[in-house]
Amino acid sequence: MNPAALSPRARSAALKKLESQHLDVLVIGGGVVGAGAALDAATRGLTVGLVEARDFASGTSSRSSKLVHGGLRYLEMMDFRLVAEALKERGLLMQRLAPHLVRPVPFLYPLNGRGWERWYAGTGVALYDAMSKASGYGDDVPLHKHLTRHGARKVFPSLRKDALVGAIRYYDAQVDDARHTMFLARTAATYGAAVASRTRVLGLLKESERVVGAEVIDLETGRRFEIRASQVINATGVWTDETQSMARERGQFKVRASKGIHLVVPRDRIRGETGLILRTEKSVLFVIPWKRHWIIGTTDTDWSLSKDHPAASSSDIDYLLDHVNKVLEVPLTRDDVEGVYAGLRPLLAGESEATSKLSREHAVAHSVPGLVVVAGGKYTTYRVMAADAVDEAVHGLETVLGRKVGPCVTEDVPLVGADGYQALWNQRRTLAAQSGLAINRVEHLLERYGSLVLEVLQLVAAEPDLAEPLPGAEDYLQAEAVYAVTHEGARHLDDILTRRLRVSFETFDRGVAAAPHVAELVRGYLRWDTDQKDRELEHYIKRVEAERESQRQPDDHTADAARKGAPDVVPVSRIAEELEMEQS
């Protein structure tokens, strides 16, 4: 199939379809589970709509540890079913669904005890490998290996000699979470779903006791309209309870938010060829290779403040630096930190006071006729969560349709960009010669776009200046900023710099230097006048300033107050801005 473009024109067409057509399924929430549910429903032959209040993956789904993993620590909790499920999904993503986006990454597990710890940890990792192989999708993942202290420090020279007596090297997988979620939404659109970001649900429509759709507002124009659907799926993550309350009915479960923050430092600050996984008193700490950077995280603390923009405090940053510095020969300082990002995990509320002990299982409920709620879970198992949610919606849909609806088929539906990826990777030198780009640039593009790299290269061929590096963010080409708008659904400067490109946490200035160049590149495609372009720049700079200020505050409450110093993304029209303020 020809991949759909999430262009401004496509968004307008999707909005018309949402307003005029009675849908089988309306999905609320453009995170990984919502986008996955839209793809699942569309590939069952249903008419589907997907609406997201901000940008795709703008919440939790762009702020994870960027890992696709089975969850080694869940073995210790004896949650074998969850680990087995996640390992199968990890393998599916690497081998079939998204090989252009998900790839293996090695980790070192340092050992501090003598004898017993190597046996204990080694048994767990061996079981992890065995479960991966048993899933039928573990062939691309190397088996673990035991290392001496000398062998561990050879592959990770920055480890302090007294920080370990040996180590185990094992493998998991890595993904650019925001791009993967956007690819899910784009694949759903390719299979016919009407997909629209910046479309906020104001309320749920009810007839008698049944939910029959939603009232929404197009935040770009301020226009309100109704979307009618036989079934509505609430996939809003940490906002689940708020969305559920629109039905004026109590839900069957509650969602509790847990904050996790990550630091990003340049690759040359730590010498190592693998990632690290370290135990802490509360959970685990990862040091993860990320292109020319390291990602260090995460924290795991209860959060009850603003869900739109969770803030990292000074104490959060100190916590991560203190723990990672316990094992590094050359300690990291605040000056080494390029970027910081914070996200909220949607955990099913339980009896435990510690969020790290709450379940990573997911739950699906149909407590109100016409409304399915899905919550909990972990990023890796999004496809299973989506399938369960659509299965539940189908139960209430088949009577209306008067026919049976087929089962989930997403296990066999690659995301756009997957088909032909390996062949193009093998041809990367030819692509470099044809395009005039360096081989490392072509490899960078292939790992971000897969076979859709040909669309990016078409932009470069039509406008050769777009082959130049982006000023202020030289890891990216100017063509990538344009492509984010013409094909990937980016509506605002923040969407491009934060989620399509990851400049907001990969540069010391958080993307401020690149922002004017990007705004000028895309203004014509988004029909921005000079005032709108200036508002976009002003918003982005204020957002960066507010985040920096929050990271200087001592605790969650002061950090949250500082982060609120920057407004949300500015709408394209003044009417929309006024209506958004009215709703808040």
C-alpha positions in Angstrom: 0.0 0.0 0.0 1.1 3.6 -0.6 1.9 5.2 2.7 -0.5 8.0 3.7 1.1 11.4 4.3 0.0 13.1 7.6 0.1 16.5 5.7 -1.9 19.6 6.5 -4.3 18.7 3.7 -4.7 15.2 5.0 -5.6 16.6 8.4 -8.3 18.8 6.9 -9.7 15.8 5.0 -9.7 13.7 8.2 -11.6 16.4 10.1 -14.3 16.4 7.4 -14.6 12.7 7.6 -14.8 12.7 11.3 -17.6 15.2 11.2 -19.6 13.7 8.4 -19.3 10.0 8.7 -20.7 7.7 11.4 -17.7 5.7 12.7 -17.5 2.2 13.9 -14.8 3.2 16.4 -13.5 6.5 17.7 -10.2 6.4 19.6 -9.4 9.2 22.0 -5.7 9.6 22.6 -2.8 9.7 20.1 -0.2 8.0 22.3 1.2 4.5 21.5 -1.9 2.6 22.8 -4.4 4.9 21.0 -2.5 4.9 17.7 -2.1 1.1 18.1 -5.8 0.7 18.7 -6.6 2.8 15.6 -4.4 0.6 13.5 -5.8 -2.5 15.0 -9.4 -1.5 14.3 -8.7 -0.2 10.8 -7.0 -3.4 9.8 -10.1 -5.3 10.9 -12.1 -3.5 8.3 -13.8 -1.0 10.6 -14.3 2.7 10.0 -12.0 4.5 12.5 -11.2 7.9 13.8 -8.3 8.9 16.0 -8.2 12.3 17.8 -5.3 13.7 19.9 -5.6 16.9 21.9 -2.0 17.9 21.3 0.6 16.2 19.1 1.1 12.4 18.6 3.1 11.0 21.5 3.2 14.4 23.2 2.6 12.8 26.6 4.1 9.6 28.0 4.8 8.0 24.7 7.6 10.5 23.8 9.2 10.5 27.3 10.1 6.9 28.0 13.6 5.3 28.4 13.4 4.5 24.6 13.6 0.8 25.4 11.6 -2.1 24.0 12.3 -4.7 26.6 10.8 -7.7 28.4 11.4 -6.1 31.8 14.2 -8.1 33.4 13.2 -6.9 36.9 9.7 -8.3 36.5 11.3 -11.8 36.6 12.3 -11.1 40.2 8.7 -10.2 40.9 7.7 -13.6 39.4 5.6 -12.0 36.7 6.6 -14.5 34.1 3.5 -14.0 31.9 4.2 -10.2 31.5 7.9 -10.9 30.7 7.0 -13.6 28.1 4.4 -11.3 26.5 6.8 -8.4 26.3 9.7 -10.5 24.9 7.5 -11.8 22.1 6.5 -8.2 21.3 10.1 -7.1 21.4 11.0 -9.7 18.8 8.0 -9.0 16.6 9.0 -5.3 16.5 12.6 -6.0 15.6 11.9 -8.8 13.0 8.7 -7.9 11.4 6.7 -4.8 12.5 9.3 -2.1 12.7 12.9 -3.3 12.0 13.7 0.2 10.8 12.9 1.7 14.2 13.7 -1.0 16.7 17.2 -2.6 17.1 19.1 -4.6 19.7 21.2 -2.8 22.3 23.7 -4.5 24.7 23.7 -3.9 28.4 26.1 -4.7 31.2 24.8 -5.8 34.6 27.6 -5.2 37.1 28.0 -7.8 39.8 29.1 -6.7 43.3 28.8 -9.9 45.3 30.9 -13.0 45.2 29.6 -16.3 43.8 26.0 -16.1 44.9 25.1 -12.9 42.9 26.6 -14.3 39.7 24.6 -17.4 40.1 21.4 -15.5 41.0 21.6 -12.9 38.3 23.0 -15.4 35.7 20.0 -17.7 36.3 17.6 -14.8 35.8 19.3 -13.6 32.6 19.5 -17.1 31.3 15.8 -17.5 31.8 15.3 -14.2 30.1 17.1 -15.4 27.0 15.3 -18.8 27.1 11.9 -17.0 27.2 13.0 -14.8 24.3 13.9 -17.9 22.2 10.7 -19.7 23.2 8.6 -16.8 21.9 9.8 -17.6 18.4 11.1 -14.1 17.8 14.4 -14.1 19.6 16.8 -15.1 16.8 18.0 -11.5 16.3 19.0 -11.1 19.9 22.5 -12.4 21.0 22.6 -14.6 24.1 24.0 -13.2 27.4 27.7 -13.6 28.3 29.5 -13.7 31.7 32.4 -11.3 32.0 35.3 -10.8 34.5 35.9 -7.4 36.0 38.7 -6.9 33.4 36.4 -8.0 30.6 33.6 -5.7 31.8 35.9 -2.7 32.0 37.3 -3.4 28.6 33.9 -2.8 27.0 33.0 -0.1 29.5 36.3 1.7 30.5 34.5 4.4 32.5 33.4 1.9 35.2 35.3 2.3 38.5 37.4 -0.7 39.3 35.8 -1.0 42.8 32.3 -0.8 41.4 32.1 -4.4 40.3 33.7 -7.8 40.6 32.4 -8.9 37.3 29.4 -8.5 35.0 26.9 -10.1 32.7 26.3 -8.7 29.2 22.8 -9.2 27.8 20.7 -7.6 25.1 17.4 -5.7 24.9 16.1 -3.3 22.2 15.8 0.4 21.6 13.3 2.6 19.9 12.7 6.3 19.2 9.4 6.2 21.0 7.9 9.4 19.6 8.7 8.4 16.0 7.4 4.9 16.5 4.1 6.3 17.8 3.8 8.7 14.9 4.5 5.8 12.5 1.7 3.8 14.1 -0.7 6.8 13.5 0.5 7.1 9.9 0.1 3.4 9.3 -3.4 3.6 10.7 -4.1 6.4 8.2 -2.7 4.3 5.4 -5.3 1.7 6.2 -8.1 4.3 6.2 -8.3 5.7 9.7 -9.2 9.4 9.9 -6.3 10.8 12.0 -6.2 14.3 13.5 -4.0 15.9 16.1 -4.7 19.1 17.9 -8.3 18.0 18.2 -9.5 18.0 21.8 -12.4 16.2 23.2 -14.7 18.5 25.1 -17.2 16.0 26.2 -18.7 12.6 25.4 -22.1 12.4 23.6 -24.7 10.2 25.3 -28.1 8.9 24.3 -29.9 7.4 27.2 -27.1 5.6 29.0 -25.0 4.9 26.0 -21.9 6.8 24.7 -22.4 7.6 21.0 -19.5 9.8 20.2 -17.7 13.0 21.3 -17.9 16.7 21.0 -14.5 18.1 19.9 -12.7 21.3 19.1 -10.2 21.8 16.3 -7.6 23.8 18.3 -6.2 25.3 15.1 -9.3 27.1 14.1 -11.5 27.0 17.2 -14.3 25.2 15.3 -16.4 22.8 17.4 -18.2 19.8 16.0 -19.5 16.3 16.9 -18.1 12.9 16.0 -20.6 10.1 16.0 -19.4 6.5 16.7 -20.8 3.2 17.6 -17.9 2.6 20.1 -15.5 5.0 21.7 -12.1 3.8 23.1 -10.6 5.9 25.9 -6.8 5.5 25.5 -5.7 8.6 27.2 -3.1 7.2 29.6 -2.6 9.3 32.7 -5.7 11.3 31.7 -7.9 8.2 31.7 -9.9 9.2 34.8 -10.6 12.7 33.4 -11.8 11.3 30.1 -13.9 8.7 31.9 -15.6 11.4 34.0 -17.0 12.9 30.8 -19.3 9.9 30.7 -20.6 11.0 34.2 -20.0 7.4 35.4 -17.5 5.9 37.8 -14.8 3.8 36.1 -14.0 0.3 37.2 -10.3 1.2 37.9 -8.2 4.2 38.6 -4.9 5.3 37.1 -2.1 6.7 39.2 0.7 8.8 37.7 4.4 8.0 38.4 7.0 10.5 37.3 10.2 9.3 35.6 12.9 11.7 34.5 15.9 11.2 32.2 19.1 13.0 31.7 20.9 13.2 28.4 24.7 13.7 28.3 27.2 13.7 25.4 28.7 10.3 24.4 32.2 11.4 25.1 31.5 12.0 28.8 31.2 8.3 29.4 33.5 5.7 27.7 31.6 2.6 27.0 30.4 0.3 24.2 27.3 -1.0 25.9 24.5 0.3 28.2 24.4 -0.2 31.9 21.7 -1.4 34.2 22.2 -0.6 37.9 20.2 -1.5 41.0 19.0 1.4 43.2 17.2 1.3 46.6 13.9 2.0 44.7 14.1 0.4 41.3 16.7 0.2 38.5 18.8 2.8 36.7 19.7 2.6 33.1 22.6 4.2 31.2 21.6 3.8 27.6 23.6 4.6 24.4 21.6 7.0 22.2 23.4 8.0 19.0 26.0 10.6 20.0 24.6 10.7 23.6 23.7 8.7 26.7 20.3 8.6 28.3 20.4 8.2 32.1 17.2 7.3 33.9 14.9 6.9 35.5 13.2 8.0 38.7 9.9 6.5 39.9 7.9 8.9 42.2 4.3 9.6 42.7 3.0 12.7 40.8 -0.3 14.5 41.5 0.4 17.9 39.9 0.1 19.1 36.2 -0.2 16.1 33.9 0.3 18.2 30.8 3.9 19.1 31.5 5.5 17.1 34.3 8.5 18.9 35.7 11.9 17.6 36.7 13.2 19.2 39.9 16.8 19.8 41.0 16.5 16.9 43.5 15.4 14.5 40.6 18.5 15.5 38.7 20.8 15.1 41.7 19.3 11.7 42.4 20.3 10.4 39.0 23.7 12.0 39.1 24.5 10.7 42.5 23.5 7.1 41.6 25.3 7.0 38.3 28.4 8.6 39.7 28.8 5.8 42.2 30.1 3.6 39.4 31.9 6.1 37.1 35.6 6.8 37.3 35.0 10.4 36.2 31.8 11.8 37.9 29.3 13.7 35.8 28.3 17.2 36.8 25.4 19.5 36.0 27.5 21.0 33.3 27.6 17.7 31.5 23.8 17.6 31.2 22.6 18.5 27.7 18.9 17.7 28.2 16.3 16.6 30.7 12.9 15.2 30.0 10.2 14.0 32.3 7.2 11.7 31.7 4.4 10.1 33.6 3.7 6.4 33.7 0.0 5.5 33.8 -0.1 2.8 36.5 -3.2 0.9 37.7 -3.8 2.2 41.2 -3.5 -0.4 43.9 -2.8 -0.8 47.5 1.0 -0.2 47.3 2.2 3.2 48.4 5.3 2.9 46.2 4.6 3.5 42.5 7.5 1.2 41.6 5.5 -1.7 43.1 2.3 -0.9 41.2 1.3 -3.2 38.4 2.6 -2.8 34.8 -0.3 -5.0 33.7 -3.0 -3.4 31.7 -6.8 -3.5 32.2 -9.7 -3.0 29.8 -13.2 -2.1 30.9 -16.6 -1.5 29.3 -18.4 0.0 32.3 -20.5 2.4 30.2 -22.3 1.1 27.1 -20.4 2.4 24.1 -17.2 3.4 26.0 -14.2 1.1 26.3 -11.4 2.1 28.6 -7.8 0.8 28.4 -5.1 1.7 30.8 -1.9 0.6 32.5 0.7 -1.6 30.8 4.1 -0.7 29.4 5.3 0.7 26.1 6.5 -2.6 24.7 3.1 -4.3 25.0 1.1 -1.6 23.4 0.0 -3.9 20.6 -1.5 -6.4 23.0 -3.3 -3.6 24.9 -4.6 -2.2 21.7 -5.9 -5.6 20.6 -7.6 -6.2 23.9 -9.3 -2.8 23.7 -10.6 -3.3 20.2 -11.7 -6.9 21.1 -13.8 -5.3 23.8 -15.2 -2.7 21.5 -16.1 -5.4 18.9 -18.2 -7.2 21.5 -20.5 -4.2 21.5 -20.2 -3.5 17.8 -21.2 -6.8 16.1 -24.8 -6.4 17.0 -24.9 -3.0 15.5 -23.1 -4.1 12.3 -25.1 -7.3 12.0 -21.9 -9.2 11.1 -18.9 -10.8 12.7 -15.7 -8.7 12.9 -12.4 -10.4 12.3 -9.7 -10.9 14.9 -6.6 -8.8 15.4 -4.2 -9.1 12.5 -1.5 -6.5 13.6 1.0 -9.2 14.3 1.3 -9.4 10.6 1.0 -5.7 9.6 4.4 -4.0 9.3 4.5 -0.3 9.9 5.0 2.0 7.0 8.7 2.1 6.2 9.4 -1.5 7.2 8.8 -3.1 3.8 11.9 -2.9 1.8 14.0 -1.5 4.6 16.6 -4.3 4.7 17.1 -4.1 0.9 17.6 -0.3 1.0 20.0 -0.8 3.9 22.0 -3.1 1.7 21.9 -0.5 -1.0 22.9 2.4 1.2 26.1 3.1 -0.6 24.2 3.3 -3.9 21.7 5.7 -2.3 24.6 7.8 -1.0 26.2 8.0 -4.4 22.9 8.9 -6.1 21.9 11.5 -3.6 25.3 13.1 -3.0 25.0 12.5 0.8 27.6 10.9 2.9 27.1 7.3 3.8 26.6 8.1 7.5 23.9 10.5 6.6 22.1 7.9 4.5 22.4 5.4 7.4 21.0 8.0 9.8 18.0 8.5 7.5 17.4 4.8 7.0 17.2 4.3 10.8 14.7 7.1 11.1 12.5 6.6 8.0 13.1 3.0 6.8 12.1 2.6 3.2 10.3 6.0 3.4 13.8 7.5 3.1 13.0 7.6 -0.7 10.4 10.3 0.1 12.9 12.3 2.0 15.5 12.0 -0.8 12.8 13.2 -3.3 12.6 16.4 -1.3 16.4 16.8 -1.5 16.4 16.1 -5.2 13.7 18.8 -5.8 15.4 21.3 -3.5 19.1 20.6 -3.1 19.6 23.1 -0.3 17.6 20.8 1.9 20.5 18.4 1.9 22.4 20.8 4.1 22.7 20.2 7.9 20.2 22.1 10.1 22.0 25.1 11.7 22.1 24.6 15.4 21.2 20.9 15.1 23.7 19.5 12.6 22.9 15.9 13.3 19.7 16.5 11.2 19.2 17.6 7.6 17.0 20.5 6.7 14.9 18.1 4.6 13.9 16.3 7.8 12.3 19.4 9.3 10.3 19.9 6.1 9.3 16.3 5.9 8.0 16.4 9.5 5.4 18.9 8.3 4.6 17.5 4.8 4.4 13.8 5.8 4.6 13.3 9.6 1.8 15.5 11.0 3.9 18.1 12.8 1.8 21.3 13.2 4.0 23.5 15.4 7.6 24.3 16.0 7.5 22.4 19.3 6.3 19.2 17.4 9.3 19.3 15.1 12.1 20.1 17.6 10.8 17.9 20.4 9.3 14.8 18.7 10.1 14.5 15.0 13.7 15.6 15.6 14.9 15.2 19.2 16.8 18.5 19.3 15.1 19.7 22.4 17.1 17.2 24.6 20.1 16.5 22.3 21.7 19.9 22.3 22.9 22.0 25.2 20.8 25.0 24.2 17.7 22.7 23.9 17.1 23.6 20.3 17.0 27.4 20.7 19.6 28.0 18.0 17.9 25.7 15.5 14.4 27.1 16.1 14.5 30.2 13.9 15.9 28.2 10.9 13.2 25.5 11.3 10.4 28.1 11.6 11.6 29.7 8.4 11.9 26.4 6.6 8.3 25.3 7.4 6.3 28.5 7.5 5.2 28.2 3.9 4.0 24.6 4.2 2.0 25.5 7.3 0.8 28.9 5.9 2.2 30.9 8.9 2.3 34.6 8.5 5.1 36.6 10.2 3.1 37.0 13.4 2.4 33.3 13.7 6.1 32.5 13.0 7.1 35.0 15.8 4.6 33.4 18.2 5.9 30.0 17.5 9.5 31.1 18.3 8.4 33.0 21.4 6.5 30.0 22.7 9.4 27.6 22.1 11.9 29.9 23.8 9.6 30.4 26.8 9.1 26.7 27.1 12.8 26.0 27.2 13.3 28.8 29.8 10.4 27.5 32.0 11.9 24.0 31.9 15.3 25.2 32.8 13.9 27.2 35.7 11.9 24.2 36.9 15.1 22.1 36.9 16.6 24.6 39.4 13.8 24.2 41.9 14.2 22.0 44.9 11.0 19.9 44.8 8.0 18.9 42.7 5.7 21.7 43.8 8.1 24.5 43.0 9.3 22.8 39.8 5.6 22.4 38.6 4.9 26.1 39.4 8.0 27.2 37.4 7.1 24.9 34.4 3.7 26.5 34.3 5.4 29.8 33.5 5.2 28.9 29.8 1.9 28.6 28.0 0.9 25.7 25.8 1.5 25.6 22.1 0.0 28.7 20.4 -3.0 28.0 18.1 -2.8 29.3 14.6 -5.8 31.5 15.1 -6.6 33.9 17.9 -10.1 32.5 18.1 -8.7 29.1 18.9 -6.5 30.5 21.6 -9.4 32.2 23.3 -11.5 29.1 23.2 -8.7 27.0 24.6 -8.3 29.5 27.5 -12.1 29.4 28.0 -12.0 25.6 28.3 -9.1 25.6 30.8 
